[in-house]
């Protein structure tokens, strides 16, 4: 069990919901300060987009997304 999993199991549900809402509001309020993406990848089921995503995040000049939850790890 990871530290993240332990915190989730111990923290009250109301607290985790408040943190989630806070992160969404933070993202909304800072969205105008973030640059637009340089490219957009559109894919289909079993089209190789997950592999492409994995290759991209391995590159040191590709920034990670923040905040990330309920998605692929980064």
N, C-alpha and C positions, 0 to 999 in steps of 0.2 A: 504494500500500500504506500503510495507516494504522500508527501507532505500535503499536497493539494487535496488529495482524497481524504486525508485525516481532518483537515480544516473543514472541508465540506460536511463531513459526518458529524462534527462537533458543533459547528456554527448553527444557530437557529435559522430556519428557512426565511423568516422575515428579514434577517440581516443580510443573507445572500441576495435576496431580491432587491434590497435597498442598494447594495453595492452594484448590482447589475444595472439598475436604473441610473445610478450615478455615472457609471461608465458610458452608458448610452448618451446621457445628457452632455458629458464631457466631449464625446465624439461629435455630437451635433454642433456644439458651440465652437469647436476648433476646426470644423471641416473646411472653412474658408481659408485657413492657413496652410492646408496641406496641398501639395502639388497634384495635378491631374495625372493619371497613369500614362506611361509612355506607350503602352500597348494593351490590347484586350484580347484575351484568349477565349474563344468560344468553342465548345466541344460537344460531343455526343457521348452516349454510353459506350464504354469500351473503345473510345477514340484516342486514348493515350494522353489525355489532359492531366491525369494524376501523375503520370511519369514525368511529363513536362514540368509540372509544378515542383516535383521533387528535385529535378535537375536545377531548376531556377533557384530554389532556396539554398542549394549548396554553394552557389556563387557568392563570394564575399562582398560584392558590390550591390547585391539585391537585398534591399531592406526588408525586414520582417514586418508583418502587419501587427498593429496594436490597437485596441485590445483584441485578443483572440480567445473565444470560448466556443465550445460545441462545434469546432471545426478541426481541420487537420492541425497537428502540432507544428509550431514554428518557434 
